[in-house]
Amino acid sequence: MSTEQETIRRILTETGDTWAVVGLSSNERRAAYGVAAVLQRFGKRIVPVHPKAETVHGEQGYASLDAIPFKVDVVDVFVNSELAGDVADQAVAAGAKAVWFQLGVIDDAAYERTRAAGLDMVMDRCPAIEIPKLG
């Protein structure tokens, strides 16, 4: 198993079950909406993070990571690559254990900073694709 595959498995099975999904709104046409539903089906608690702070899939939303009044284990990032580095830095500050950049979200410098801070990190992958593979 590659190091990346080991990291993916660890995040999905060992890191914790509370996932902040940054960019998740009630818009059913957005990828974040469907991915969050898959995460819930696999036993994860999703926490919507979006400026609108909407309730999504029955979970209270928050306008930002720092507005969440409890610890999150994983920060799943559905924002443009240009904004993703700032979200990764906020995840480190919030005490998350891992950061997951979705398909198409790439920021090598943020990846290095996040790993240097001791967090697991995956970039340009989708947990809704990876989690069923764990069987």
C-alpha positions in Angstrom: 0.0 0.0 0.0 1.4 3.4 -0.9 2.0 6.1 1.7 -0.9 8.1 0.3 -3.2 5.0 0.5 -2.1 4.5 4.1 -2.9 8.1 4.9 -6.3 7.8 3.2 -7.1 4.6 5.1 -5.9 6.2 8.4 -8.0 9.3 7.9 -11.1 7.3 7.0 -10.8 4.7 9.7 -8.8 6.0 12.6 -8.7 9.8 12.7 -12.2 10.4 14.1 -15.8 10.7 12.9 -16.4 14.4 13.0 -15.9 16.0 9.6 -16.2 19.7 8.9 -17.1 20.1 5.3 -16.0 23.5 4.1 -18.1 24.7 1.3 -21.1 22.6 2.1 -24.5 24.3 1.6 -28.0 23.1 0.9 -27.4 23.3 -2.8 -28.1 19.7 -3.9 -26.4 20.2 -7.2 -23.0 20.8 -5.6 -20.5 18.0 -5.1 -20.2 18.7 -1.4 -23.8 17.9 -0.8 -23.5 14.4 -2.2 -20.2 13.7 -0.6 -21.5 14.7 2.8 -24.4 12.3 2.4 -21.9 9.5 1.6 -19.8 10.4 4.7 -23.0 10.2 6.8 -23.9 6.8 5.4 -20.5 5.6 6.5 -21.0 6.8 10.1 -19.3 10.2 9.9 -20.8 13.3 11.6 -20.7 16.1 9.1 -20.5 19.7 10.1 -21.4 22.1 7.3 -19.1 25.2 7.0 -20.3 27.9 4.7 -20.9 31.6 5.0 -24.7 31.0 5.0 -24.3 28.6 8.0 -27.2 26.5 6.7 -28.4 23.3 8.3 -27.6 20.5 5.8 -28.4 16.8 6.1 -29.9 17.5 9.6 -26.6 19.0 10.9 -26.2 22.6 12.1 -24.0 24.7 9.9 -21.4 27.3 10.9 -20.1 30.3 9.0 -16.4 29.4 9.6 -14.2 26.7 11.2 -13.5 28.9 14.2 -17.3 29.3 14.8 -17.7 25.6 15.5 -18.0 25.2 19.3 -16.5 21.7 19.4 -13.5 19.9 18.0 -13.5 18.5 14.5 -11.3 15.6 13.5 -11.1 16.1 9.7 -11.6 19.2 7.6 -12.8 18.3 4.1 -12.2 21.2 1.7 -14.6 22.1 -1.2 -13.2 25.5 -2.0 -11.1 26.7 -4.9 -7.4 25.9 -4.7 -6.6 29.7 -4.3 -8.6 29.7 -1.0 -7.7 26.2 0.2 -4.4 27.1 1.9 -6.1 29.5 4.2 -8.7 26.8 5.1 -5.8 24.4 5.8 -4.2 26.9 8.1 -7.5 27.4 9.9 -7.8 23.6 10.3 -4.4 23.5 12.0 -5.4 26.4 14.3 -8.7 24.7 15.1 -6.9 21.5 16.3 -8.1 19.2 13.5 -6.2 16.0 13.0 -6.4 15.8 9.2 -7.2 17.9 6.2 -8.7 16.5 3.0 -8.5 18.6 -0.2 -11.2 17.4 -2.7 -10.7 16.5 -6.3 -9.2 19.4 -8.2 -8.2 21.2 -5.0 -4.4 21.5 -5.0 -2.0 23.7 -3.0 1.4 22.1 -2.5 2.6 24.8 -0.1 -0.5 24.2 2.1 0.1 20.5 1.9 3.7 21.0 3.2 2.6 23.4 6.0 -0.2 21.1 7.1 2.1 18.1 7.2 4.8 20.1 9.0 2.2 20.9 11.7 1.7 17.2 12.3 -1.6 16.7 10.5 -2.4 14.0 8.0 -3.3 15.4 4.6 -4.7 14.2 1.3 -5.0 16.3 -1.8 -6.9 16.0 -5.0 -9.0 13.0 -3.8 -12.6 12.4 -2.8 -13.6 10.5 0.4 -16.8 9.4 -1.2 -14.7 7.5 -3.8 -12.2 6.2 -1.3 -14.4 5.1 1.6 -16.3 2.3 -0.2 -12.9 0.8 -1.2 -12.2 0.0 2.4 -14.8 -2.7 2.3 
